């Protein structure tokens, strides 16, 4: 009951704040929300480093934060300064450049080791760096892309939040009230089939509600919205399970304890990280985002 009340209180406060920032503070590509995304990537990177490299020191934490935050920061600046350019120039090209530079930087210690005994540790470190760069680094950039959309960015962001968090909340609620068939996922045995169905149904419902909530920005293309809702619903589930696998390998229950009723920052951000590329990609393909 205490956890239930904590979650309800947290949602009842955070959702109105998100809505207010998204709609009422649009300056500089919704800079306050972009700042929140940067904070989330910092927190997620720190928690991820602790799980992946528990023996890593402060230097590794700094590297993880830089790698996890740099993609979003670069995409934000590029979108802010190149208002007349498309997604290829302001999103995909910066990410490709970051990936190339990061790969070359990680290759130097492998190509020029102090001695052959250090090669396995160097490879492990380079692998961890790639993980920080992609997750949460690259996967958080689609939200920054939404913030830079020329029209209706705030409303589209709120719509995405409803699709993602609606899934998460309904899955949790159905799981604790109706969940009977559990153990369907090896990495998260407490999740139930009832919660899974309710979560995906929630994403689908909020996707289809988009034209009614924000008719000026979301077209009534029911096939597109159905595909969007179902795809995002599946992505939300996969994002949650992916992080569960990381936590299970690290032997921890939560990635942290900073978010009331939810655990760590990554525990609250995991579903979004997988759903955001799906949401943004489909809307970009449909011409709703540019």
C-alpha positions as CSV (number, residue, x, y, z in Angstrom):
1,X,0.0,0.0,0.0
2,X,2.8,2.4,0.8
3,X,4.5,1.8,-2.5
4,X,1.1,2.3,-4.3
5,X,0.6,5.6,-2.6
6,X,4.1,6.7,-3.3
7,X,3.8,6.0,-7.0
8,X,0.4,7.7,-7.2
9,X,1.7,10.8,-5.5
10,X,4.8,10.9,-7.7
11,X,2.8,10.6,-10.9
12,X,0.2,13.2,-9.8
13,X,3.0,15.7,-9.3
14,X,5.3,14.9,-12.1
15,X,2.7,14.6,-14.9
16,X,1.2,18.2,-14.4
17,X,4.8,19.6,-14.2
18,X,5.8,17.9,-17.4
19,X,2.6,19.1,-19.1
20,X,3.2,22.7,-17.9
21,X,6.8,22.7,-19.1
22,X,6.0,21.1,-22.4
23,X,3.2,23.5,-23.3
24,X,4.0,26.7,-21.5
25,X,7.8,27.0,-21.7
26,X,8.7,26.4,-25.4
27,X,11.7,28.7,-25.7
28,X,15.0,27.4,-27.0
29,X,13.5,24.0,-28.1
30,X,11.9,23.5,-24.7
31,X,15.2,24.1,-22.8
32,X,13.8,23.1,-19.3
33,X,12.7,19.7,-20.6
34,X,16.0,19.2,-22.5
35,X,17.8,20.0,-19.2
36,X,15.7,17.3,-17.5
37,X,16.7,14.8,-20.2
38,X,20.4,15.7,-19.6
39,X,19.9,15.1,-15.8
40,X,18.2,11.8,-16.5
41,X,21.1,10.7,-18.8
42,X,23.6,11.7,-16.1
43,X,21.8,9.7,-13.4
44,X,21.3,6.7,-15.7
45,X,24.9,6.7,-16.7
46,X,26.1,6.8,-13.1
47,X,23.7,3.9,-12.1
48,X,24.7,1.9,-15.2
49,X,28.4,2.3,-14.5
50,X,27.8,1.0,-10.9
51,X,26.1,-2.1,-12.3
52,X,28.5,-2.8,-15.1
53,X,31.7,-1.8,-13.5
54,X,31.2,-2.0,-9.7
55,X,35.0,-1.7,-9.2
56,X,35.3,1.4,-11.4
57,X,36.3,4.6,-9.7
58,X,35.4,8.2,-10.2
59,X,37.3,8.5,-13.5
60,X,35.1,5.8,-15.0
61,X,32.0,7.5,-13.6
62,X,33.0,10.7,-15.3
63,X,33.7,8.9,-18.6
64,X,30.3,7.1,-18.4
65,X,28.5,10.4,-17.8
66,X,30.3,12.1,-20.7
67,X,29.5,9.3,-23.1
68,X,25.9,9.0,-21.9
69,X,25.1,12.7,-22.1
70,X,27.2,13.9,-25.1
71,X,24.8,12.5,-27.8
72,X,21.8,14.3,-26.5
73,X,23.7,17.5,-25.9
74,X,25.2,17.5,-29.5
75,X,21.8,16.8,-31.0
76,X,20.1,19.5,-29.0
77,X,22.7,22.1,-30.0
78,X,22.5,21.0,-33.7
79,X,18.7,21.1,-33.7
80,X,18.7,24.5,-32.0
81,X,21.2,26.1,-34.5
82,X,20.0,24.4,-37.7
83,X,16.3,25.1,-37.7
84,X,16.0,24.8,-41.5
85,X,17.7,21.4,-41.7
86,X,16.1,18.0,-41.7
87,X,16.5,15.0,-39.4
88,X,19.4,13.6,-41.3
89,X,21.5,16.7,-40.7
90,X,20.4,17.5,-37.2
91,X,20.0,13.9,-35.8
92,X,21.5,11.1,-37.7
93,X,24.7,12.8,-38.9
94,X,25.7,14.1,-35.4
95,X,25.2,10.6,-34.0
96,X,27.3,9.0,-36.8
97,X,30.1,11.5,-36.1
98,X,30.0,10.8,-32.3
99,X,30.0,7.1,-32.9
100,X,33.0,7.3,-35.3
101,X,35.0,9.5,-32.9
102,X,34.2,7.3,-29.9
103,X,35.2,4.2,-31.8
104,X,38.5,5.6,-32.9
105,X,39.3,6.9,-29.4
106,X,38.5,3.4,-27.9
107,X,40.6,1.7,-30.6
108,X,43.9,3.5,-29.7
109,X,44.4,1.8,-26.4
110,X,43.6,-1.5,-28.0
111,X,46.0,-1.0,-30.9
112,X,48.8,0.4,-28.7
113,X,48.6,-1.5,-25.3
114,X,51.3,-1.1,-22.7
115,X,51.6,-4.9,-22.8
116,X,49.5,-7.8,-24.0
117,X,48.2,-8.6,-20.5
118,X,46.2,-5.4,-20.5
119,X,44.3,-6.2,-23.7
120,X,41.3,-8.0,-22.1
121,X,40.8,-5.2,-19.6
122,X,41.0,-2.7,-22.4
123,X,38.5,-4.5,-24.5
124,X,36.1,-4.7,-21.5
125,X,36.5,-1.0,-21.0
126,X,35.8,-0.2,-24.6
127,X,32.7,-2.4,-24.6
128,X,31.4,-0.6,-21.5
129,X,32.1,2.7,-23.2
130,X,30.0,1.6,-26.2
131,X,27.2,0.6,-23.9
132,X,27.2,4.0,-22.1
133,X,27.3,5.8,-25.5
134,X,24.3,3.9,-26.9
135,X,22.3,3.2,-23.7
136,X,21.4,5.8,-22.5
137,X,23.3,8.1,-24.9
138,X,21.9,7.5,-28.4
139,X,18.6,6.2,-27.2
140,X,17.8,9.4,-25.4
141,X,18.3,11.6,-28.5
142,X,14.9,11.0,-30.0
143,X,13.3,12.9,-27.2
144,X,15.6,15.9,-28.1
145,X,14.5,15.5,-31.7
146,X,10.8,15.8,-30.6
147,X,11.6,19.0,-28.7
148,X,13.1,20.6,-31.8
149,X,10.1,19.9,-34.0
150,X,8.9,23.1,-35.7
151,X,5.2,22.6,-34.8
152,X,3.5,21.2,-31.7
153,X,6.6,19.8,-30.1
154,X,5.3,20.2,-26.6
155,X,2.0,18.5,-27.4
156,X,3.7,15.6,-29.3
157,X,6.0,15.1,-26.3
158,X,3.0,14.9,-23.9
159,X,1.4,12.4,-26.2
160,X,4.5,10.3,-26.2
161,X,4.6,10.5,-22.4
162,X,1.0,9.3,-22.2
163,X,1.8,6.3,-24.5
164,X,4.9,5.3,-22.6
165,X,3.9,6.0,-19.0
166,X,0.3,4.9,-19.6
167,X,1.7,1.5,-20.6
168,X,4.0,1.3,-17.5
169,X,1.3,2.4,-15.1
170,X,-1.5,0.2,-16.4
171,X,0.8,-2.8,-16.6
172,X,1.8,-2.3,-13.0
173,X,-1.8,-1.7,-11.8
174,X,-3.2,-4.7,-13.6
175,X,-0.3,-6.8,-12.4
176,X,-0.9,-6.0,-8.7
177,X,-4.7,-6.3,-8.9
178,X,-5.4,-9.0,-11.5
179,X,-2.0,-10.6,-12.2
180,X,-2.2,-14.4,-11.8
181,X,-0.2,-15.9,-14.7
182,X,3.4,-14.9,-13.8
183,X,6.8,-16.2,-14.8
184,X,6.4,-15.5,-18.5
185,X,9.7,-13.6,-18.6
186,X,12.9,-15.2,-17.3
187,X,14.6,-11.9,-16.4
188,X,11.5,-10.6,-14.6
189,X,9.4,-13.4,-13.1
190,X,7.0,-11.2,-11.2
191,X,5.6,-9.7,-14.4
192,X,2.2,-11.1,-15.3
193,X,0.5,-11.8,-18.6
194,X,-2.4,-9.7,-17.4
195,X,-0.1,-6.7,-16.8
196,X,1.6,-7.2,-20.2
197,X,-1.8,-7.1,-22.0
198,X,-3.0,-4.1,-20.0
199,X,0.2,-2.2,-20.7
200,X,0.2,-2.7,-24.5
201,X,-3.6,-1.9,-24.6
202,X,-2.8,1.3,-22.7
203,X,-0.2,2.4,-25.2
204,X,-2.6,1.5,-28.1
205,X,-5.4,3.5,-26.5
206,X,-3.3,6.6,-25.9
207,X,-1.9,6.4,-29.4
208,X,-5.5,6.3,-30.8
209,X,-6.5,9.1,-28.5
210,X,-3.9,11.4,-30.0
211,X,-6.1,13.1,-32.7
212,X,-8.8,13.8,-30.1
213,X,-6.4,15.2,-27.5
214,X,-4.2,17.3,-30.0
215,X,-6.1,17.5,-33.3
216,X,-4.0,20.3,-34.7
217,X,-0.9,18.2,-34.7
218,X,-1.9,14.5,-34.9
219,X,-3.7,13.2,-38.0
220,X,-6.6,10.7,-37.9
221,X,-4.6,8.0,-39.6
222,X,-5.9,5.0,-37.7
223,X,-3.7,2.4,-39.3
224,X,-0.6,4.5,-38.5
225,X,-1.8,5.2,-34.9
226,X,-2.5,1.5,-34.4
227,X,1.0,0.5,-35.6
228,X,2.5,3.3,-33.5
229,X,0.6,2.3,-30.3
230,X,1.3,-1.4,-30.6
231,X,5.0,-0.9,-31.5
232,X,5.6,1.6,-28.7
233,X,3.8,-0.7,-26.3
234,X,6.1,-3.6,-27.2
235,X,9.1,-1.3,-27.0
236,X,8.2,-0.2,-23.5
237,X,8.0,-3.8,-22.4
238,X,11.4,-4.7,-24.0
239,X,13.0,-1.6,-22.5
240,X,11.9,-2.7,-19.0
241,X,13.0,-6.3,-19.6
242,X,16.3,-5.2,-21.0
243,X,17.1,-3.2,-17.8
244,X,15.9,-6.1,-15.7
245,X,18.5,-8.3,-17.4
246,X,21.2,-5.8,-16.5
247,X,20.1,-5.6,-12.9
248,X,19.9,-9.4,-12.7
249,X,23.4,-9.7,-14.0
250,X,24.6,-7.1,-11.5
251,X,22.7,-8.8,-8.6
252,X,20.6,-5.7,-7.7
253,X,16.9,-5.2,-7.3
254,X,16.8,-1.5,-8.4
255,X,19.3,0.6,-10.3
256,X,19.1,3.1,-7.5
257,X,16.7,4.6,-4.9
258,X,16.4,8.3,-5.8
259,X,13.0,8.2,-7.5
260,X,10.1,7.7,-5.0
261,X,8.2,4.4,-5.6
262,X,10.2,3.5,-8.7
263,X,13.8,3.0,-7.6
264,X,16.6,4.6,-9.6
265,X,16.7,7.0,-12.5
266,X,17.3,4.2,-15.0
267,X,14.3,2.3,-13.5
268,X,12.1,5.3,-14.5
269,X,13.9,5.9,-17.8
270,X,14.3,2.4,-19.2
271,X,11.0,2.1,-21.0
272,X,11.4,5.6,-22.5
273,X,14.8,4.7,-23.9
274,X,13.4,1.9,-26.0
275,X,10.1,3.5,-26.9
276,X,11.4,6.9,-28.0
277,X,13.3,5.7,-31.1
278,X,10.3,3.7,-32.2
279,X,7.9,6.7,-31.6
280,X,10.2,9.3,-33.3
281,X,11.1,7.0,-36.1
282,X,7.5,6.2,-37.1
283,X,6.4,9.8,-36.8
284,X,9.4,10.9,-38.9
285,X,8.6,8.3,-41.5
286,X,5.0,9.6,-41.6
287,X,6.2,13.2,-42.0
288,X,4.8,14.4,-38.6
289,X,8.2,15.1,-37.2
290,X,10.9,17.0,-39.1
